[in-house]
């Protein structure tokens, strides 16, 4: 995360921009955040699929899971 002064500088620069440009920056940041989340979901899915292919996972109910966990 940027230092406080860098963060303040960014906010100051954004405040001096037109409302349209600020809205565009907001939209760009939201899109980037969504894209990072999608990438994370894809990585998790790919990892889980590989574990399943290697036989490292098993199917069962929530009840089975809790039993396996000793609860």
N, CA, C and O atoms as a Tripos MOL2 file, in Angstrom:
@<TRIPOS>MOLECULE
protein
  284   283    71     0     0
PROTEIN
NO_CHARGES

@<TRIPOS>ATOM
      1 N           0.8460   -1.1830    0.0000 N.3       1 UNK1
      2 CA          0.0000    0.0000    0.0000 C.3       1 UNK1
      3 C           0.8850    1.2380    0.0000 C.2       1 UNK1
      4 O           1.9130    1.2660    0.6780 O.2       1 UNK1
      5 N           0.4910    2.2770   -0.7650 N.am      2 UNK2
      6 CA          1.3250    3.4760   -0.8190 C.3       2 UNK2
      7 C           1.4190    4.1400    0.5470 C.2       2 UNK2
      8 O           0.5370    3.9800    1.3910 O.2       2 UNK2
      9 N           2.4990    4.8860    0.7510 N.am      3 UNK3
     10 CA          2.6410    5.6000    2.0140 C.3       3 UNK3
     11 C           1.5470    6.6460    2.1230 C.2       3 UNK3
     12 O           0.9210    7.0090    1.1270 O.2       3 UNK3
     13 N           1.3200    7.1270    3.3310 N.am      4 UNK4
     14 CA          0.2540    8.1080    3.5740 C.3       4 UNK4
     15 C           0.4210    9.3200    2.6660 C.2       4 UNK4
     16 O          -0.5590    9.8080    2.1020 O.2       4 UNK4
     17 N           1.6470    9.8110    2.5200 N.am      5 UNK5
     18 CA          1.8480   10.9970    1.6940 C.3       5 UNK5
     19 C           1.5360   10.6990    0.2290 C.2       5 UNK5
     20 O           0.9540   11.5410   -0.4550 O.2       5 UNK5
     21 N           1.9100    9.5220   -0.2620 N.am      6 UNK6
     22 CA          1.5940    9.1460   -1.6380 C.3       6 UNK6
     23 C           0.0880    9.0430   -1.8090 C.2       6 UNK6
     24 O          -0.4570    9.5100   -2.8080 O.2       6 UNK6
     25 N          -0.5780    8.4450   -0.8560 N.am      7 UNK7
     26 CA         -2.0280    8.3010   -0.8980 C.3       7 UNK7
     27 C          -2.6880    9.6750   -0.9120 C.2       7 UNK7
     28 O          -3.6040    9.9210   -1.6970 O.2       7 UNK7
     29 N          -2.2240   10.5670   -0.0430 N.am      8 UNK8
     30 CA         -2.7620   11.9300   -0.0040 C.3       8 UNK8
     31 C          -2.5300   12.6600   -1.3210 C.2       8 UNK8
     32 O          -3.4000   13.3930   -1.7930 O.2       8 UNK8
     33 N          -1.3580   12.4580   -1.9110 N.am      9 UNK9
     34 CA         -1.0580   13.0900   -3.1980 C.3       9 UNK9
     35 C          -2.0240   12.6100   -4.2730 C.2       9 UNK9
     36 O          -2.5200   13.4020   -5.0740 O.2       9 UNK9
     37 N          -2.2830   11.3160   -4.2810 N.am     10 UNK10
     38 CA         -3.2120   10.7550   -5.2660 C.3      10 UNK10
     39 C          -4.5970   11.3540   -5.0790 C.2      10 UNK10
     40 O          -5.2420   11.7530   -6.0490 O.2      10 UNK10
     41 N          -5.0570   11.4180   -3.8270 N.am     11 UNK11
     42 CA         -6.3770   11.9900   -3.5540 C.3      11 UNK11
     43 C          -6.4360   13.4590   -3.9400 C.2      11 UNK11
     44 O          -7.4350   13.9140   -4.4980 O.2      11 UNK11
     45 N          -5.3770   14.2050   -3.6490 N.am     12 UNK12
     46 CA         -5.3320   15.6270   -4.0150 C.3      12 UNK12
     47 C          -5.3980   15.8010   -5.5250 C.2      12 UNK12
     48 O          -6.1180   16.6640   -6.0260 O.2      12 UNK12
     49 N          -4.6410   14.9760   -6.2500 N.am     13 UNK13
     50 CA         -4.6600   15.0670   -7.7140 C.3      13 UNK13
     51 C          -6.0370   14.7140   -8.2530 C.2      13 UNK13
     52 O          -6.5340   15.3690   -9.1690 O.2      13 UNK13
     53 N          -6.6500   13.6890   -7.6940 N.am     14 UNK14
     54 CA         -7.9800   13.2830   -8.1420 C.3      14 UNK14
     55 C          -8.9980   14.3840   -7.8560 C.2      14 UNK14
     56 O          -9.8960   14.6260   -8.6630 O.2      14 UNK14
     57 N          -8.8600   15.0480   -6.7160 N.am     15 UNK15
     58 CA         -9.7930   16.1150   -6.3620 C.3      15 UNK15
     59 C          -9.7180   17.2980   -7.3230 C.2      15 UNK15
     60 O         -10.6990   18.0170   -7.5150 O.2      15 UNK15
     61 N          -8.5610   17.4880   -7.9130 N.am     16 UNK16
     62 CA         -8.3990   18.6160   -8.8350 C.3      16 UNK16
     63 C          -8.8860   18.2790  -10.2520 C.2      16 UNK16
     64 O          -8.9140   19.1510  -11.1200 O.2      16 UNK16
     65 N          -9.2650   17.0310  -10.4840 N.am     17 UNK17
     66 CA         -9.7450   16.6120  -11.7990 C.3      17 UNK17
     67 C         -11.2350   16.9240  -11.9480 C.2      17 UNK17
     68 O         -11.9410   17.1650  -10.9690 O.2      17 UNK17
     69 N         -11.6840   16.9110  -13.1830 N.am     18 UNK18
     70 CA        -13.1020   17.1250  -13.4390 C.3      18 UNK18
     71 C         -13.9010   15.9630  -12.8640 C.2      18 UNK18
     72 O         -13.3700   14.8740  -12.6420 O.2      18 UNK18
     73 N         -15.1730   16.2100  -12.6280 N.am     19 UNK19
     74 CA        -16.0430   15.1550  -12.0900 C.3      19 UNK19
     75 C         -16.1020   13.9620  -13.0500 C.2      19 UNK19
     76 O         -16.1340   12.8080  -12.6220 O.2      19 UNK19
     77 N         -16.1170   14.2560  -14.3380 N.am     20 UNK20
     78 CA        -16.1400   13.1870  -15.3480 C.3      20 UNK20
     79 C         -14.8930   12.3180  -15.2600 C.2      20 UNK20
     80 O         -14.9850   11.0920  -15.3260 O.2      20 UNK20
     81 N         -13.7250   12.9440  -15.1110 N.am     21 UNK21
     82 CA        -12.4810   12.1790  -14.9850 C.3      21 UNK21
     83 C         -12.4510   11.3800  -13.6840 C.2      21 UNK21
     84 O         -11.9760   10.2450  -13.6580 O.2      21 UNK21
     85 N         -12.9610   11.9790  -12.6040 N.am     22 UNK22
     86 CA        -13.0240   11.2520  -11.3340 C.3      22 UNK22
     87 C         -13.9190   10.0230  -11.4670 C.2      22 UNK22
     88 O         -13.5770    8.9410  -10.9880 O.2      22 UNK22
     89 N         -15.0700   10.1980  -12.1220 N.am     23 UNK23
     90 CA        -15.9700    9.0620  -12.3330 C.3      23 UNK23
     91 C         -15.2970    7.9800  -13.1660 C.2      23 UNK23
     92 O         -15.4860    6.7900  -12.9120 O.2      23 UNK23
     93 N         -14.5150    8.3900  -14.1560 N.am     24 UNK24
     94 CA        -13.8120    7.4280  -15.0060 C.3      24 UNK24
     95 C         -12.7790    6.6490  -14.1840 C.2      24 UNK24
     96 O         -12.6420    5.4350  -14.3400 O.2      24 UNK24
     97 N         -12.0620    7.3500  -13.3160 N.am     25 UNK25
     98 CA        -11.0710    6.6890  -12.4550 C.3      25 UNK25
     99 C         -11.7630    5.6840  -11.5360 C.2      25 UNK25
    100 O         -11.2770    4.5680  -11.3480 O.2      25 UNK25
    101 N         -12.8900    6.0830  -10.9690 N.am     26 UNK26
    102 CA        -13.6420    5.1840  -10.0910 C.3      26 UNK26
    103 C         -14.0330    3.9250  -10.8530 C.2      26 UNK26
    104 O         -13.8710    2.8110  -10.3540 O.2      26 UNK26
    105 N         -14.5470    4.1080  -12.0580 N.am     27 UNK27
    106 CA        -14.9760    2.9610  -12.8580 C.3      27 UNK27
    107 C         -13.7860    2.0580  -13.2170 C.2      27 UNK27
    108 O         -13.8990    0.8330  -13.1690 O.2      27 UNK27
    109 N         -12.6640    2.6560  -13.5700 N.am     28 UNK28
    110 CA        -11.4640    1.8790  -13.8900 C.3      28 UNK28
    111 C         -11.0130    1.0690  -12.6750 C.2      28 UNK28
    112 O         -10.6890   -0.1120  -12.8020 O.2      28 UNK28
    113 N         -10.9900    1.6950  -11.5070 N.am     29 UNK29
    114 CA        -10.5720    0.9930  -10.2960 C.3      29 UNK29
    115 C         -11.5400   -0.1340   -9.9370 C.2      29 UNK29
    116 O         -11.1180   -1.2080   -9.5080 O.2      29 UNK29
    117 N         -12.8290    0.1130  -10.1120 N.am     30 UNK30
    118 CA        -13.8120   -0.9530   -9.8500 C.3      30 UNK30
    119 C         -13.6020   -2.1260  -10.8080 C.2      30 UNK30
    120 O         -13.6340   -3.2860  -10.3970 O.2      30 UNK30
    121 N         -13.3880   -1.8150  -12.0830 N.am     31 UNK31
    122 CA        -13.1670   -2.8760  -13.0670 C.3      31 UNK31
    123 C         -11.9040   -3.6710  -12.7510 C.2      31 UNK31
    124 O         -11.8960   -4.8970  -12.8550 O.2      31 UNK31
    125 N         -10.8500   -2.9790  -12.3690 N.am     32 UNK32
    126 CA         -9.6090   -3.6750  -12.0140 C.3      32 UNK32
    127 C          -9.8100   -4.5660  -10.7980 C.2      32 UNK32
    128 O          -9.2830   -5.6780  -10.7440 O.2      32 UNK32
    129 N         -10.5680   -4.0830   -9.8260 N.am     33 UNK33
    130 CA        -10.8460   -4.8690   -8.6330 C.3      33 UNK33
    131 C         -11.6430   -6.1240   -8.9950 C.2      33 UNK33
    132 O         -11.3410   -7.2180   -8.5170 O.2      33 UNK33
    133 N         -12.6600   -5.9560   -9.8420 N.am     34 UNK34
    134 CA        -13.4500   -7.1140  -10.2840 C.3      34 UNK34
    135 C         -12.5820   -8.1130  -11.0260 C.2      34 UNK34
    136 O         -12.7000   -9.3220  -10.8240 O.2      34 UNK34
    137 N         -11.7130   -7.6050  -11.8820 N.am     35 UNK35
    138 CA        -10.8430   -8.4830  -12.6680 C.3      35 UNK35
    139 C          -9.8870   -9.2560  -11.7630 C.2      35 UNK35
    140 O          -9.6520  -10.4450  -11.9810 O.2      35 UNK35
    141 N          -9.3320   -8.5850  -10.7440 N.am     36 UNK36
    142 CA         -8.4630   -9.2850   -9.7890 C.3      36 UNK36
    143 C          -9.2330  -10.3840   -9.0720 C.2      36 UNK36
    144 O          -8.7050  -11.4750   -8.8550 O.2      36 UNK36
    145 N         -10.4750  -10.1020   -8.7040 N.am     37 UNK37
    146 CA        -11.2970  -11.1050   -8.0130 C.3      37 UNK37
    147 C         -11.5960  -12.2800   -8.9440 C.2      37 UNK37
    148 O         -11.5390  -13.4370   -8.5270 O.2      37 UNK37
    149 N         -11.9140  -11.9820  -10.2050 N.am     38 UNK38
    150 CA        -12.1570  -13.0610  -11.1740 C.3      38 UNK38
    151 C         -10.9150  -13.9280  -11.3350 C.2      38 UNK38
    152 O         -11.0000  -15.1550  -11.3820 O.2      38 UNK38
    153 N          -9.7590  -13.2730  -11.4180 N.am     39 UNK39
    154 CA         -8.5070  -14.0250  -11.5470 C.3      39 UNK39
    155 C          -8.2820  -14.9160  -10.3350 C.2      39 UNK39
    156 O          -7.8460  -16.0590  -10.4700 O.2      39 UNK39
    157 N          -8.5790  -14.3920   -9.1510 N.am     40 UNK40
    158 CA         -8.4200  -15.1740   -7.9270 C.3      40 UNK40
    159 C          -9.3710  -16.3760   -7.9290 C.2      40 UNK40
    160 O          -8.9780  -17.4810   -7.5540 O.2      40 UNK40
    161 N         -10.6030  -16.1620   -8.3440 N.am     41 UNK41
    162 CA        -11.5800  -17.2570   -8.4130 C.3      41 UNK41
    163 C         -11.1080  -18.3150   -9.4030 C.2      41 UNK41
    164 O         -11.2010  -19.5110   -9.1280 O.2      41 UNK41
    165 N         -10.6040  -17.8800  -10.5490 N.am     42 UNK42
    166 CA        -10.0970  -18.8230  -11.5490 C.3      42 UNK42
    167 C          -8.9110  -19.6160  -11.0070 C.2      42 UNK42
    168 O          -8.8360  -20.8270  -11.2140 O.2      42 UNK42
    169 N          -7.9850  -18.9520  -10.3180 N.am     43 UNK43
    170 CA         -6.8390  -19.6550   -9.7210 C.3      43 UNK43
    171 C          -7.3190  -20.6940   -8.7180 C.2      43 UNK43
    172 O          -6.8390  -21.8280   -8.7130 O.2      43 UNK43
    173 N          -8.2670  -20.3050   -7.8690 N.am     44 UNK44
    174 CA         -8.8020  -21.2450   -6.8700 C.3      44 UNK44
    175 C          -9.4800  -22.4290   -7.5450 C.2      44 UNK44
    176 O          -9.3030  -23.5710   -7.1220 O.2      44 UNK44
    177 N         -10.2510  -22.1630   -8.5850 N.am     45 UNK45
    178 CA        -10.9320  -23.2310   -9.3160 C.3      45 UNK45
    179 C          -9.9180  -24.1800   -9.9450 C.2      45 UNK45
    180 O         -10.0400  -25.3990   -9.8270 O.2      45 UNK45
    181 N          -8.9190  -23.6120  -10.6130 N.am     46 UNK46
    182 CA         -7.9020  -24.4250  -11.2800 C.3      46 UNK46
    183 C          -7.1520  -25.2880  -10.2610 C.2      46 UNK46
    184 O          -6.8810  -26.4630  -10.5080 O.2      46 UNK46
    185 N          -6.8260  -24.6960   -9.1350 N.am     47 UNK47
    186 CA         -6.1280  -25.4320   -8.0770 C.3      47 UNK47
    187 C          -7.0090  -26.5710   -7.5400 C.2      47 UNK47
    188 O          -6.5390  -27.6930   -7.3500 O.2      47 UNK47
    189 N          -8.2730  -26.2710   -7.3020 N.am     48 UNK48
    190 CA         -9.1910  -27.2940   -6.7970 C.3      48 UNK48
    191 C          -9.3850  -28.4090   -7.8280 C.2      48 UNK48
    192 O          -9.4630  -29.5810   -7.4600 O.2      48 UNK48
    193 N          -9.4620  -28.0590   -9.1000 N.am     49 UNK49
    194 CA         -9.6170  -29.0530  -10.1600 C.3      49 UNK49
    195 C          -8.4010  -29.9720  -10.2120 C.2      49 UNK49
    196 O          -8.5480  -31.1860  -10.3470 O.2      49 UNK49
    197 N          -7.2170  -29.4110  -10.1070 N.am     50 UNK50
    198 CA         -5.9860  -30.2060  -10.1040 C.3      50 UNK50
    199 C          -5.9490  -31.1380   -8.8990 C.2      50 UNK50
    200 O          -5.5680  -32.3020   -9.0230 O.2      50 UNK50
    201 N          -6.3440  -30.6300   -7.7350 N.am     51 UNK51
    202 CA         -6.3750  -31.4710   -6.5360 C.3      51 UNK51
    203 C          -7.3710  -32.6140   -6.7130 C.2      51 UNK51
    204 O          -7.1120  -33.7430   -6.2940 O.2      51 UNK51
    205 N          -8.4930  -32.3190   -7.3290 N.am     52 UNK52
    206 CA         -9.5000  -33.3570   -7.5750 C.3      52 UNK52
    207 C          -8.9530  -34.4170   -8.5320 C.2      52 UNK52
    208 O          -9.1450  -35.6130   -8.3140 O.2      52 UNK52
    209 N          -8.2720  -33.9750   -9.5920 N.am     53 UNK53
    210 CA         -7.6970  -34.9140  -10.5660 C.3      53 UNK53
    211 C          -6.6500  -35.8070   -9.9160 C.2      53 UNK53
    212 O          -6.4850  -36.9620  -10.3100 O.2      53 UNK53
    213 N          -5.9410  -35.2780   -8.9210 N.am     54 UNK54
    214 CA         -4.9060  -36.0520   -8.2330 C.3      54 UNK54
    215 C          -5.4930  -36.9250   -7.1230 C.2      54 UNK54
    216 O          -4.7670  -37.6630   -6.4560 O.2      54 UNK54
    217 N          -6.8000  -36.8380   -6.9300 N.am     55 UNK55
    218 CA         -7.4440  -37.6480   -5.8940 C.3      55 UNK55
    219 C          -7.2820  -37.0930   -4.4970 C.2      55 UNK55
    220 O          -7.4340  -37.8210   -3.5160 O.2      55 UNK55
    221 N          -6.9760  -35.8190   -4.3960 N.am     56 UNK56
    222 CA         -6.7550  -35.2160   -3.0890 C.3      56 UNK56
    223 C          -8.0340  -34.6690   -2.4610 C.2      56 UNK56
    224 O          -7.9980  -34.1230   -1.3590 O.2      56 UNK56
    225 N          -9.1570  -34.8130   -3.1490 N.am     57 UNK57
    226 CA        -10.4290  -34.3320   -2.6300 C.3      57 UNK57
    227 C         -11.4130  -35.4950   -2.5450 C.2      57 UNK57
    228 O         -11.2040  -36.5590   -3.1270 O.2      57 UNK57
    229 N         -12.4750  -35.2620   -1.8130 N.am     58 UNK58
    230 CA        -13.5110  -36.2840   -1.7370 C.3      58 UNK58
    231 C         -14.8730  -35.6000   -1.7190 C.2      58 UNK58
    232 O         -14.9950  -34.4300   -1.3580 O.2      58 UNK58
    233 N         -15.8830  -36.3500   -2.1110 N.am     59 UNK59
    234 CA        -17.2460  -35.8270   -2.1200 C.3      59 UNK59
    235 C         -17.9440  -36.2400   -0.8370 C.2      59 UNK59
    236 O         -17.6320  -37.2740   -0.2450 O.2      59 UNK59
    237 N         -18.8810  -35.4260   -0.4230 N.am     60 UNK60
    238 CA        -19.6500  -35.7640    0.7630 C.3      60 UNK60
    239 C         -20.5630  -34.6180    1.1420 C.2      60 UNK60
    240 O         -20.5540  -33.5560    0.5190 O.2      60 UNK60
    241 N         -21.3340  -34.8490    2.1570 N.am     61 UNK61
    242 CA        -22.2680  -33.8350    2.6380 C.3      61 UNK61
    243 C         -21.5900  -32.9830    3.7080 C.2      61 UNK61
    244 O         -20.4820  -33.2810    4.1540 O.2      61 UNK61
    245 N         -22.2700  -31.9350    4.1020 N.am     62 UNK62
    246 CA        -21.7710  -31.1050    5.2000 C.3      62 UNK62
    247 C         -21.6750  -31.9460    6.4660 C.2      62 UNK62
    248 O         -20.7410  -31.8010    7.2550 O.2      62 UNK62
    249 N         -22.6430  -32.8170    6.6440 N.am     63 UNK63
    250 CA        -22.6340  -33.7210    7.8030 C.3      63 UNK63
    251 C         -21.3700  -34.5810    7.7990 C.2      63 UNK63
    252 O         -20.7370  -34.7660    8.8390 O.2      63 UNK63
    253 N         -21.0030  -35.1100    6.6160 N.am     64 UNK64
    254 CA        -19.7780  -35.9150    6.4790 C.3      64 UNK64
    255 C         -18.5490  -35.0890    6.8430 C.2      64 UNK64
    256 O         -17.6590  -35.5600    7.5510 O.2      64 UNK64
    257 N         -18.5090  -33.8660    6.3560 N.am     65 UNK65
    258 CA        -17.3750  -32.9790    6.6230 C.3      65 UNK65
    259 C         -17.2240  -32.7180    8.1020 C.2      65 UNK65
    260 O         -16.1250  -32.8180    8.6480 O.2      65 UNK65
    261 N         -18.3270  -32.3830    8.7570 N.am     66 UNK66
    262 CA        -18.2790  -32.1170   10.1930 C.3      66 UNK66
    263 C         -17.8510  -33.3580   10.9620 C.2      66 UNK66
    264 O         -17.0940  -33.2630   11.9280 O.2      66 UNK66
    265 N         -18.3290  -34.5140   10.5410 N.am     67 UNK67
    266 CA        -17.9160  -35.7630   11.1890 C.3      67 UNK67
    267 C         -16.4150  -35.9890   11.0360 C.2      67 UNK67
    268 O         -15.7350  -36.3830   11.9830 O.2      67 UNK67
    269 N         -15.9090  -35.7330    9.8280 N.am     68 UNK68
    270 CA        -14.4830  -35.8990    9.5640 C.3      68 UNK68
    271 C         -13.6510  -34.9310   10.3890 C.2      68 UNK68
    272 O         -12.5270  -35.2420   10.7840 O.2      68 UNK68
    273 N         -14.2090  -33.7590   10.6430 N.am     69 UNK69
    274 CA        -13.5120  -32.7470   11.4360 C.3      69 UNK69
    275 C         -13.6190  -33.0060   12.9370 C.2      69 UNK69
    276 O         -12.9900  -32.3200   13.7430 O.2      69 UNK69
    277 N         -14.4250  -34.0080   13.3020 N.am     70 UNK70
    278 CA        -14.5590  -34.3530   14.7080 C.3      70 UNK70
    279 C         -15.5360  -33.4770   15.4570 C.2      70 UNK70
    280 O         -15.4160  -33.3140   16.6710 O.2      70 UNK70
    281 N         -16.4860  -32.9200   14.7670 N.am     71 UNK71
    282 CA        -17.4650  -32.0330   15.4250 C.3      71 UNK71
    283 C         -18.8190  -32.6510   15.4570 C.2      71 UNK71
    284 O         -19.7610  -32.0480   15.9720 O.2      71 UNK71
@<TRIPOS>BOND
     1     1     2 1
     2     2     3 1
     3     3     4 2
     4     3     5 am
     5     5     6 1
     6     6     7 1
     7     7     8 2
     8     7     9 am
     9     9    10 1
    10    10    11 1
    11    11    12 2
    12    11    13 am
    13    13    14 1
    14    14    15 1
    15    15    16 2
    16    15    17 am
    17    17    18 1
    18    18    19 1
    19    19    20 2
    20    19    21 am
    21    21    22 1
    22    22    23 1
    23    23    24 2
    24    23    25 am
    25    25    26 1
    26    26    27 1
    27    27    28 2
    28    27    29 am
    29    29    30 1
    30    30    31 1
    31    31    32 2
    32    31    33 am
    33    33    34 1
    34    34    35 1
    35    35    36 2
    36    35    37 am
    37    37    38 1
    38    38    39 1
    39    39    40 2
    40    39    41 am
    41    41    42 1
    42    42    43 1
    43    43    44 2
    44    43    45 am
    45    45    46 1
    46    46    47 1
    47    47    48 2
    48    47    49 am
    49    49    50 1
    50    50    51 1
    51    51    52 2
    52    51    53 am
    53    53    54 1
    54    54    55 1
    55    55    56 2
    56    55    57 am
    57    57    58 1
    58    58    59 1
    59    59    60 2
    60    59    61 am
    61    61    62 1
    62    62    63 1
    63    63    64 2
    64    63    65 am
    65    65    66 1
    66    66    67 1
    67    67    68 2
    68    67    69 am
    69    69    70 1
    70    70    71 1
    71    71    72 2
    72    71    73 am
    73    73    74 1
    74    74    75 1
    75    75    76 2
    76    75    77 am
    77    77    78 1
    78    78    79 1
    79    79    80 2
    80    79    81 am
    81    81    82 1
    82    82    83 1
    83    83    84 2
    84    83    85 am
    85    85    86 1
    86    86    87 1
    87    87    88 2
    88    87    89 am
    89    89    90 1
    90    90    91 1
    91    91    92 2
    92    91    93 am
    93    93    94 1
    94    94    95 1
    95    95    96 2
    96    95    97 am
    97    97    98 1
    98    98    99 1
    99    99   100 2
   100    99   101 am
   101   101   102 1
   102   102   103 1
   103   103   104 2
   104   103   105 am
   105   105   106 1
   106   106   107 1
   107   107   108 2
   108   107   109 am
   109   109   110 1
   110   110   111 1
   111   111   112 2
   112   111   113 am
   113   113   114 1
   114   114   115 1
   115   115   116 2
   116   115   117 am
   117   117   118 1
   118   118   119 1
   119   119   120 2
   120   119   121 am
   121   121   122 1
   122   122   123 1
   123   123   124 2
   124   123   125 am
   125   125   126 1
   126   126   127 1
   127   127   128 2
   128   127   129 am
   129   129   130 1
   130   130   131 1
   131   131   132 2
   132   131   133 am
   133   133   134 1
   134   134   135 1
   135   135   136 2
   136   135   137 am
   137   137   138 1
   138   138   139 1
   139   139   140 2
   140   139   141 am
   141   141   142 1
   142   142   143 1
   143   143   144 2
   144   143   145 am
   145   145   146 1
   146   146   147 1
   147   147   148 2
   148   147   149 am
   149   149   150 1
   150   150   151 1
   151   151   152 2
   152   151   153 am
   153   153   154 1
   154   154   155 1
   155   155   156 2
   156   155   157 am
   157   157   158 1
   158   158   159 1
   159   159   160 2
   160   159   161 am
   161   161   162 1
   162   162   163 1
   163   163   164 2
   164   163   165 am
   165   165   166 1
   166   166   167 1
   167   167   168 2
   168   167   169 am
   169   169   170 1
   170   170   171 1
   171   171   172 2
   172   171   173 am
   173   173   174 1
   174   174   175 1
   175   175   176 2
   176   175   177 am
   177   177   178 1
   178   178   179 1
   179   179   180 2
   180   179   181 am
   181   181   182 1
   182   182   183 1
   183   183   184 2
   184   183   185 am
   185   185   186 1
   186   186   187 1
   187   187   188 2
   188   187   189 am
   189   189   190 1
   190   190   191 1
   191   191   192 2
   192   191   193 am
   193   193   194 1
   194   194   195 1
   195   195   196 2
   196   195   197 am
   197   197   198 1
   198   198   199 1
   199   199   200 2
   200   199   201 am
   201   201   202 1
   202   202   203 1
   203   203   204 2
   204   203   205 am
   205   205   206 1
   206   206   207 1
   207   207   208 2
   208   207   209 am
   209   209   210 1
   210   210   211 1
   211   211   212 2
   212   211   213 am
   213   213   214 1
   214   214   215 1
   215   215   216 2
   216   215   217 am
   217   217   218 1
   218   218   219 1
   219   219   220 2
   220   219   221 am
   221   221   222 1
   222   222   223 1
   223   223   224 2
   224   223   225 am
   225   225   226 1
   226   226   227 1
   227   227   228 2
   228   227   229 am
   229   229   230 1
   230   230   231 1
   231   231   232 2
   232   231   233 am
   233   233   234 1
   234   234   235 1
   235   235   236 2
   236   235   237 am
   237   237   238 1
   238   238   239 1
   239   239   240 2
   240   239   241 am
   241   241   242 1
   242   242   243 1
   243   243   244 2
   244   243   245 am
   245   245   246 1
   246   246   247 1
   247   247   248 2
   248   247   249 am
   249   249   250 1
   250   250   251 1
   251   251   252 2
   252   251   253 am
   253   253   254 1
   254   254   255 1
   255   255   256 2
   256   255   257 am
   257   257   258 1
   258   258   259 1
   259   259   260 2
   260   259   261 am
   261   261   262 1
   262   262   263 1
   263   263   264 2
   264   263   265 am
   265   265   266 1
   266   266   267 1
   267   267   268 2
   268   267   269 am
   269   269   270 1
   270   270   271 1
   271   271   272 2
   272   271   273 am
   273   273   274 1
   274   274   275 1
   275   275   276 2
   276   275   277 am
   277   277   278 1
   278   278   279 1
   279   279   280 2
   280   279   281 am
   281   281   282 1
   282   282   283 1
   283   283   284 2
@<TRIPOS>SUBSTRUCTURE
     1 UNK1         2 RESIDUE 1 A UNK
     2 UNK2         6 RESIDUE 1 A UNK
     3 UNK3        10 RESIDUE 1 A UNK
     4 UNK4        14 RESIDUE 1 A UNK
     5 UNK5        18 RESIDUE 1 A UNK
     6 UNK6        22 RESIDUE 1 A UNK
     7 UNK7        26 RESIDUE 1 A UNK
     8 UNK8        30 RESIDUE 1 A UNK
     9 UNK9        34 RESIDUE 1 A UNK
    10 UNK10       38 RESIDUE 1 A UNK
    11 UNK11       42 RESIDUE 1 A UNK
    12 UNK12       46 RESIDUE 1 A UNK
    13 UNK13       50 RESIDUE 1 A UNK
    14 UNK14       54 RESIDUE 1 A UNK
    15 UNK15       58 RESIDUE 1 A UNK
    16 UNK16       62 RESIDUE 1 A UNK
    17 UNK17       66 RESIDUE 1 A UNK
    18 UNK18       70 RESIDUE 1 A UNK
    19 UNK19       74 RESIDUE 1 A UNK
    20 UNK20       78 RESIDUE 1 A UNK
    21 UNK21       82 RESIDUE 1 A UNK
    22 UNK22       86 RESIDUE 1 A UNK
    23 UNK23       90 RESIDUE 1 A UNK
    24 UNK24       94 RESIDUE 1 A UNK
    25 UNK25       98 RESIDUE 1 A UNK
    26 UNK26      102 RESIDUE 1 A UNK
    27 UNK27      106 RESIDUE 1 A UNK
    28 UNK28      110 RESIDUE 1 A UNK
    29 UNK29      114 RESIDUE 1 A UNK
    30 UNK30      118 RESIDUE 1 A UNK
    31 UNK31      122 RESIDUE 1 A UNK
    32 UNK32      126 RESIDUE 1 A UNK
    33 UNK33      130 RESIDUE 1 A UNK
    34 UNK34      134 RESIDUE 1 A UNK
    35 UNK35      138 RESIDUE 1 A UNK
    36 UNK36      142 RESIDUE 1 A UNK
    37 UNK37      146 RESIDUE 1 A UNK
    38 UNK38      150 RESIDUE 1 A UNK
    39 UNK39      154 RESIDUE 1 A UNK
    40 UNK40      158 RESIDUE 1 A UNK
    41 UNK41      162 RESIDUE 1 A UNK
    42 UNK42      166 RESIDUE 1 A UNK
    43 UNK43      170 RESIDUE 1 A UNK
    44 UNK44      174 RESIDUE 1 A UNK
    45 UNK45      178 RESIDUE 1 A UNK
    46 UNK46      182 RESIDUE 1 A UNK
    47 UNK47      186 RESIDUE 1 A UNK
    48 UNK48      190 RESIDUE 1 A UNK
    49 UNK49      194 RESIDUE 1 A UNK
    50 UNK50      198 RESIDUE 1 A UNK
    51 UNK51      202 RESIDUE 1 A UNK
    52 UNK52      206 RESIDUE 1 A UNK
    53 UNK53      210 RESIDUE 1 A UNK
    54 UNK54      214 RESIDUE 1 A UNK
    55 UNK55      218 RESIDUE 1 A UNK
    56 UNK56      222 RESIDUE 1 A UNK
    57 UNK57      226 RESIDUE 1 A UNK
    58 UNK58      230 RESIDUE 1 A UNK
    59 UNK59      234 RESIDUE 1 A UNK
    60 UNK60      238 RESIDUE 1 A UNK
    61 UNK61      242 RESIDUE 1 A UNK
    62 UNK62      246 RESIDUE 1 A UNK
    63 UNK63      250 RESIDUE 1 A UNK
    64 UNK64      254 RESIDUE 1 A UNK
    65 UNK65      258 RESIDUE 1 A UNK
    66 UNK66      262 RESIDUE 1 A UNK
    67 UNK67      266 RESIDUE 1 A UNK
    68 UNK68      270 RESIDUE 1 A UNK
    69 UNK69      274 RESIDUE 1 A UNK
    70 UNK70      278 RESIDUE 1 A UNK
    71 UNK71      282 RESIDUE 1 A UNK
